[in-house]
Amino acid sequence: MADENDDGVISYSEWLMTAMNRQKILTHEKLEAAFQGFDIDKSNSVSFDEIKNFLFGAKGFEENYLNQIIDRVDTNKDGEISLDQFKALMFELLS
């Protein structure tokens, strides 16, 4: 849905455009599918490295910003984001 040019990669602008359409993305099924996209090792949780690789790949970014986001949503402080924590973050960011 988000890959507008069908190149197999969701660019930052494609991600933003999809995020702008909240009613289409804020369903249980779509949030779970997005979470599975981040969960590369299929551990049912998302690590800092999985988020970093999914969002930024080889591009540089501010690691402190990502750490702050993870710290805020990682309520049990295990260093990983569960599906429920991911959903809470998405509802917070996109609502």
N, C-alpha and C positions, 0 to 999 in steps of 0.2 A: 504494500500500500504506500509506503513512504518513498520507495525507490522510483521516483518520477521518470528518470531517464533509462530505467531498466539496465543499469550497468553492473548490478550485483553489489553495489556499495551505497550505503546511505550517507550522503554528504551532510555536513552541518546544516546547510540551508534546507535540505530535504527533511531533516529531523525537525527543524524549527517549524517548517510549514505543516508537518503532520501534527506536531504538538499543538499548533494553533487550533486545530480542529478537534477540540476536546471531546465532543460527543462521540466521535468515531473511535477515539483511542482509549477512552476511559471505561472500557468494558472489561469484565473479568478475563475473558478469553484473550483479548488483545494485550492486556497487561501481562498475562502469563506468557504469551508468545514473546513479548519483548524481553521479559525476564529470562526466558530460555535462550534468547539470542546472546545475552550477556554471559550466561552460565556455560561457558565453553567446556569446562571439565565435567559437566552434568552432575555436580555435587549437590544440587538443590540449594545452593547459596552462591552469592557473587562476591568475589574478592576484589581488592583494590586493583590488582593486576588485570583481572578480567574487564573491569570497567575501563581502566586506562587503555588497554588494547582495543576494546570495542569502540570507544569514543575518539581516541586520539591516534591509535596506531603508531606510526613512526614519527608523528608530528610532536613538537614540544608543547608543553602545557605547564601550568602552575600546580605542582603536586600538593601544595598546602591547601589549595582550594578544594581539590578532590578529597583530601583527608578530612577537611572540615565537614563536607557533605556526609561522608561515611560515618564520622563520629556522631553527627546529629541523628542519623536514622538507625544506627547500629545500637539499639536500645539495650541489648544484652551484652554489648561490648566484647563480642567474640571475634571481631575483625572482619566479619563477613555480613552480607545483607541477605536476609531470607526473602522469600516471595512476599510475605506479608509486609515486611519492612520496605521492600521495593514498591509495592502498591501504595503504601502510605506516603512515600516520597513522591510518587507520580501524582497522586491526588493533591498533595500540597503544592507541587510545582505547577500543575496544569489546571487547578480549580480557580 
